[in-house]
């Protein structure tokens, strides 16, 4: 992988992470212990649906595609090679997953014991969990719910030898099959079909040594961006006016994700094209593991202290993620400077 592609992946990953935080800033429904705040359709809901359920939804597919590409980069498919990759992923995926899952669980347990903070916790308290619920919260459905990405990634790493074999032997047939599963939203039970498709897509590009990623894209960038915006505006309008066909809305979403991925990829060359690596790009993973459930708390505090108007909902939508990202960058840089080994441990060596 050349220097241009390496930096491009890092920059796109960072901006995709910013999109993830804004995706989670969606506040049309806010659950407090005493009430559920529901926002009626209006300009705030239109903007939030367009951004969080449109623009921002391209981020996770990009992450899975990049993960698949990097996992199989220069891979020849030997079992010894896979064992080495597995051992590395224990450090980069499993350890951070368990650390942040257990840490947030313990923090919630402490906070839920403080009576005055009960308002900000909806649902069952941890002290009332059964042993089964306790273990499920750590390993399957962690409190920092964004860790589902690492959970799915762990599964994909385990079945990576099978994916390599199918991609090598069947070529496009396997890729198209997984695409159909994603388009028609077949339930795979143990993993999200979106996770599988985009990881396979990145893997396919890497295994077949596609050189297109190493080339700059400038001429068609505007076309991708324009198509992306038009599709998302149509989809958002249909949702806003309660269009009945969920399949049409789902299909528009998936076409939007595919075109949006191309738009994001090409935007780097037309709008950023940086030749310099900034320190801020290295905090993508820390923002990922640290922003939730902190962002949920910030939103709830703002709503609790406010008059819960439509305008305020939109203000909170933009202000809360900016505040949380700033906190993440401050805490991350502080930890990296003061306790660098600990920081590397909780971020999987990143």
N, C-alpha and C positions, 0 to 999 in steps of 0.2 A: 504494500500500500504506500503510495507516494505521499509527500508532505502536503500537497494540495488537498487530497481526499481526506487525510487524517484530520486536518484542521476543519474542513467542511463538515465532517461528521460531528466533531466536538461542538462547533458553533450551532449547527442545526439541533443537536441534542439539548443545548442550553436553552435556545428559544422555544423548543418544544416543551421543555420543562416549565417555562413561564406560562405557556398555553394550558398546561395541566392544572396549574394553580388557579387560573381564571376559570377553567372548566369547573373546578370544585367550588368556585365562588358563587355559583348559581344559587339564588336564594328565593325562588318563587314559592318554595315550601320550606319553612323553618320550624323544627320541632323543639319546643321548650317543654319542660316537665308539666307546666300548668296549662299550656295551650299550644295549638298548631297554627302558625301564621301562614295563610294562603293568600297569594297575590293574584288579583283578577287580571284578565287579559288587558293589555294596554301597551304603551310604548316601552315600559320597562321589561315586560315579558317578551316583547318582540326582539329587543336588543339582546337580552340575555339568551334567548333561544338561538338567535342567529350566531352569537359568539360562542357560548358554552356548548350548545348542542350542534354547532356547525363548524365554525373556524377551528375551535379548540379540539374537536374530536379527531383531527388528523394526527395529533401528537402521539398517542399510544401506538397506532399502527406504524408510525415512523420508528418508534423505539424498538418494536418487535422486529421490524425489517432490518434495522441496524444491528440488533443482537444476533439475528440469524446470519447476516453477512459476516460479522466479525468472528462468530463461532467457527464457521467453516472456511475462513480465510486461509489459503495455502494448505488446505487439508487434503490428504491422500486417502483417508478412510480406513487407516489401520487401527486395530483395536487398542494397541498401546497408545496411540495418539489420542483416542477418545478417553482412555483412563486418565491421561495427563490433563486433559481439558476438564474432566469431571472433578479432579482434585483441586484445580484452580477455582472452579465455580463454587466449591464448598466455602472458600474464603470470600469470594466476591458476591455470592448470592445467599447461601444458607446462613452464614454467620450474621450478616446485617439483618436478614429477615427475622431470625430468632431474637437478636438483641433488641430491635425496635418493637417487635410484637410484645415481648415480655416487659420492656421498659414502660411502654404506654399502658399496659395492663396494670402494672404496679402503681403508676401515677394516677390512673383513674380510681383505683381502689382507695388511695389516700384522699383524693379530692372528693369522692363520693361520701366519705366519712365526715366531711365538713357540712353541717346542716345548711348553712347559708348558700352553699354552692349547688344544692340539690336542684334548683330551678333549671340549671344548664345541662342536666342529664335526663334524657328521656329513655324509657325502657327499663329493663331489669338491671338492678345493681349487682356488681361483681360479688359482693359478699353473699348474695343469694344464689350464686351459680352452683350447679351440680358439678361433680368431677368431670363428667362428659362435656358439659358446656365450657368449663374452664380450659380443657385441653383443646376443644374445637376453636376457642377464641385465640389461642396461641398459634395453632398449626394450620387452621383452615380459614377462619374468618377473623383476622386480627382487627383490633380497634383502629389502628391506622389503616383504613380499608384500601389505600392505594398500594399496599403490599401485595395485593392480589396479582400484580404484575410480576413480582418476583416469584410468587407461588406458581404461576403458569410457566414462567421461564424455567424454573427448576424441573418441571415435568417435561418440557421440551428438550432440555439438556439430556435428561435420562433416555428419551426415545430418539436422540440425535442419530445414533448409528442406523436405526431403521429409516429415518428420514433421508439420510445420505444414500442408502441403498435404493430407495424408491425414486429419488430424484435422478440418480445415475442411470437406473435401469429403464424408467418409464418416461423420462424427460418431461415434456409439456403435459402429458396425460395426467400425471399426479398433481401438477400445479393447477390445471383446469378443474380437476375433481375437487380439490380443496376450495377453489374459488366458488364453485357451485354450492358447496356446503355453507360457505360464508354468505353468499348472495341470498340463498333461500333460508338462511338462519336455522339450520339443523342443530338441534341440541346435542352436544357431544358429552354432556354430563360432567366429565372430569376436567374439562378445559374449555375456555371460550373459543368459539370457532374463529373469531377475529384474531386471537392470539396465534392460533395454528396457521392460518392463511398467511399472515404477514411475516411470521418467522420463516415459513417455508419459502415465501417470495424472496426474502433476503438471502436465505440459504441457497436457493436456486441460482441467483445472480452470482453468488460467491463460488459455488461449486463449478459452475460453467465458465468461470473466469471472464465474466462480461466486462469489457473495457469501457463501456459507456459511462460508468460512474466516475471514471477518471477524466472525463472530458467536460469542458465548461458548456453550460446551456444558457444562451442569452436571447436567441432570436424568437423563441416560442414562449418565453416566460409570461409575457403580457396576455397571450391567448389563454394559457392555463389559469392565470389569476382571474381573468374576466369570466371564463366559464364557471369557475369555482364559485365566485360571488353570485352569479345569476342562479345557479342551481340552489345555493343556500337560501337566497331570497325567496325563490319559489317554494322551497320546502318549509321555510319559516312561516310564510303566508298561509300555507295549507294547514299547518299546525295551529296557527293563531285563529283561524276560522273553522277549526274542528272538522277538517276534511275526514271522511269516514274510512277511506282505504288506507289501512296501516301498511299494506305491502308497498303501495306507491311511495309513501313517505319513507319507508325503510330503504327502498330501492334508490330514491333520490339521495338519501344519506350515504349509501355505499358508493354511488357514483361520485358524490362530492368528496368522499374520503380519498378515492383513487386519484381524482384530478387534483385535489388539494395537496396530496403527497407530491405530485409532479410540480405543482406550483411552489410549494415550500422548497423543494430541491433546487428548482431553477432560480428562485428568488435570491439565493445565496450569491449566484454569479452576477446577477443584474443589480442587486441593491447593496450587498455587503462586500463580497469578494475580498475579504480581509487577508492580508499576508502576515498579520501579526497575531499571536496568541495572547489573549488577556487572561489574567488570573481568575477573573470572575467566571470564566467558562468552566473552571474546575469544580464549581460548587453545584453542578446540576444534580448529582446524586444526593447530596446533603439536603438540598431543597426538597427533593422527592420524598425522603424519609421523614423530614422534620415538619413539613408544612401542614400536614393533617395528623391529628385532629385540632391542631392549634387554630387553623383557619375557621373551623366550625365554631370554636369558642368565641373567636373575635366577632363573627357574624351574629352570634346569639347575644353577645354583650351589647353590640350596636343596636340591635332590634329591641333589646330589653330597655335600653336607655332612651329610645326614640319614640316617635309617634306613629311609626309603622306605615308611613305613606308610600305611594308608588315612587315618588321622586327620591325619597330616602333609600328605598330599596335599590334603586339604580346607583345612587351615590355609594352605598355600602358595597355593591357589586364591584365597583372599581377601586374603592379605597382599601377595603379589607385585604385583597391579594397583594397590593403594593406594600402595605404595612407588613404583612406576613413574609413576603419575599425579602424585604429589608431586614427583618429580624433574623431570618434564616442565614442571610449573608453575613450579618454581624456575628451571630453565634458560631457559625461555621468557621469564619476567619479567626475568631478568638480561640476556639478549640484547636484549630490547626497550628496556631502560633504557640499556645501555652502547653497543650498536651498532644503533640503531633502523632505519637504512636497510638494513642487512644482514638484520635480522629480517624486514622487510617484503619484501625480495627473496626469501628462502627460503620465505616463507609466501604468496607471490603477492599481496602488497599488503594482506593481511588484518590 
